[in-house]
């Protein structure tokens, strides 16, 4: 599946469900400010997926 389609589908779900239904009161502001990063992993096994997750978590630790 095309990464662009995956990202836009997840972004729509985030806005419609998570933010729209107020499931997470902390999600609205970053979503509205376009500060949510969407990443599509191409991992084929658990180890690769964990490496992708670790890399994304490191990005959260970088001061903006």
C-alpha positions as CSV (number, residue, x, y, z in Angstrom):
1,X,0.0,0.0,0.0
2,X,1.2,3.5,-0.8
3,X,2.8,5.3,2.2
4,X,0.9,8.5,1.4
5,X,-2.4,6.7,1.6
6,X,-1.5,5.0,4.8
7,X,-0.4,8.3,6.4
8,X,-3.5,10.2,5.3
9,X,-5.8,7.4,6.5
10,X,-4.1,7.4,9.9
11,X,-4.2,11.2,10.1
12,X,-7.9,11.2,9.3
13,X,-8.5,8.5,12.0
14,X,-6.5,10.6,14.5
15,X,-8.5,13.7,13.8
16,X,-11.9,12.1,13.5
17,X,-11.7,9.5,16.3
18,X,-9.0,10.3,18.8
19,X,-9.3,14.1,18.6
20,X,-13.0,14.2,17.4
21,X,-14.2,12.0,20.2
22,X,-11.8,13.5,22.7
23,X,-10.3,10.0,23.5
24,X,-7.0,11.7,24.3
25,X,-7.3,15.3,25.6
26,X,-3.6,15.8,24.9
27,X,-3.8,14.9,21.2
28,X,-5.8,17.9,19.9
29,X,-3.2,20.7,20.1
30,X,-0.3,18.9,18.4
31,X,-2.7,17.5,15.8
32,X,-4.0,21.0,15.0
33,X,-0.5,22.4,14.9
34,X,0.7,19.6,12.5
35,X,3.2,18.4,15.0
36,X,2.3,14.8,14.7
37,X,4.8,12.6,12.8
38,X,3.5,9.7,10.8
39,X,6.0,6.9,9.9
40,X,5.3,3.8,7.9
41,X,7.6,0.9,8.9
42,X,8.6,-1.6,6.2
43,X,9.9,-4.0,8.8
44,X,9.4,-7.7,8.0
45,X,10.3,-9.1,11.4
46,X,10.1,-8.1,15.1
47,X,13.8,-7.0,15.3
48,X,13.4,-4.6,12.4
49,X,10.2,-3.3,13.8
50,X,11.9,-2.7,17.2
51,X,14.7,-0.8,15.5
52,X,12.2,1.4,13.7
53,X,10.4,2.1,16.9
54,X,13.7,2.9,18.7
55,X,14.7,5.3,16.0
56,X,11.3,7.1,16.2
57,X,11.5,7.3,20.0
58,X,15.0,8.9,19.6
59,X,13.4,11.6,17.4
60,X,11.0,12.4,20.3
61,X,14.0,13.0,22.5
62,X,15.5,15.6,20.2
63,X,14.9,19.2,21.4
64,X,13.0,21.2,18.8
